[in-house]
Amino acid sequence: MAVARVRLARLEDAARCVEIYRPAIEKSAASFEMEVPTVEAFVSRMERVLETHPWLVGEAEDNTVLGYAYASEFRARKAYQWSTEISLYIDSSAQGKGVGRTLYTALFDCLRLQGYGQLVAGMTLPNDASVGIHAAMGFEDVGSFKSIGGKFGQFHDVKFMQMELQALDPASSPPPTPLASCREAIEACLATHPRSPKVPPLRPRFSQNLNLRY
């Protein structure tokens, strides 16, 4: 099932997003959350993100949400304002069909339009699928935290990867525009965005979730 369209998430997507996210919590250490959030809690999470950053969903022709991707604040201190952390979750039924690449390509276009320069992604190891898709999208390995999180009776490493989205000058580049202030431009960008790419997709081998909020 390929992506027919990518759009900004709506709060009514929360239940489906929780369904997609659930295996990362219950069946793996891909997410370091211990309990599946309620739909109400997830709605609040989405509201916070959508004030400033894009939260995108990829839909099939029948409007089924196949996966979602979003960006969020990397660090709170002002010097980090041109950097953002990204996350991607794909439903198990949609793996290997280019959904992740389609969502990330759209997300990166939105973030470039907002004025972000650096993208950061973190992933619990091992996760060849996540490392693979980020490398394919242009990310480079910038190091790992060893035994940084404990889940299911053992400690886990977390790898970070980084990509320059666009070259910026902190002396002259304005702060990124919050999503709430450029929503129409983002929606116009997404309206012209292509569908799933006609390229051989990456096939996950470990986790259902290609990039995870460790």
GIDA-V663830 format. One record per run of one state. SS is the DSSP state (hx for helix, st for strand, lp for the rest). FROM is the first residue (numbers start at 1). LEN is the number of residues. If there is no record, write none. Layout:
SS_FROM_LEN, SS_FROM_LEN
This chain:
lp_1_4, st_5_4, lp_9_2, hx_11_16, lp_27_12, hx_39_14, lp_53_2, st_55_5, lp_60_5, st_65_9, lp_74_4, hx_78_3, lp_81_2, st_83_8, lp_91_1, hx_92_3, lp_95_4, hx_99_16, lp_115_3, st_118_7, lp_125_3, hx_128_10, lp_138_2, st_140_12, lp_152_2, st_154_11, lp_165_14, hx_179_13, lp_192_19, st_211_1, lp_212_3
